[in-house]
Amino acid sequence: MRAFPKTSLFLGLGLCFASLVACSDDGGGEGSEDVDDTAGDSTESTDTADSTDTDIDTTESTDTTESTDTDVDTTESTDTDADTDSTDTSETTESVCEVWEITYDLTDSEFEIKDTPAAGAGDQVNVVQEPYTDNDHVGPGNFVLRFQDVDGDPGGLAAMVSYDMSLHFVVESAVTVATDLETSAGPDACGVTTGTVNGTTVAWEPAAIVGMESMGQLLCTGLLCSLGGFPDGEPVPQDEVKDQPASDFVFNADFSGFTMATTVIEQDDNSTVTWTYVGTEVSRELVGAPACMCN
């Protein structure tokens, strides 16, 4: 993982606006331009080669005379490619029991930046909602959770198998700041974090999305970007792994949806960044699970 400036991109937004207070009255936005918020395309391709090259050349010749001279020349050659079976077993785990795997879409969740300087010049609520290209929209995103099977229903142990969220949004003020990030954690069959179902509530332990990776860039456009410590019109790359705080998930009775109360994920003197999650079930199935989910 490459090393980049330690300032978080989220908190960096606050820095962009922190130095603009004295300049905002004189039209500090001069030289700023709009930046389109374009969610990156993702292409996944799988090339599986299963090839066996077997050449067998068998020659049998028999020359029979009065003295019965028999000459047998048998040649058998087998050339087997070492890559005959190229099966990806990265997620192959021996199943010990079956558990409920439920995928939740995160539409209507909110990613908020607030408490920024210049009377909140950089404040913005970004909603997980289509069209994802709108400046104050983010997403798509989802959680995949697993639950032990308790008499045909989710219960017992819960595991956060994976998390994915696209963060592409634009904040416009005296400068224009475009954030383009892909964030993810897992998949982990035993969970990046786990908890016990208590009624319809799961309290995660640890209370975080452990090992969440953020990759992408921040782009500041405008003459005043340098006051916030960012180059004008030059992308600042981001490659960071951290544990993002997470609060309890509160589910409805049949576990077809959940909410997570507004939770601070980053904070400093220039901004506060929060997530409020709303999850809606999009799929549910019984799947094989390793021993860590079966105790």
Order of alpha helices (4+ residues) and beta strands (2+ residues): alpha-beta-beta-alpha-beta-beta-beta-beta-beta-beta-beta-beta-beta-beta-beta-beta
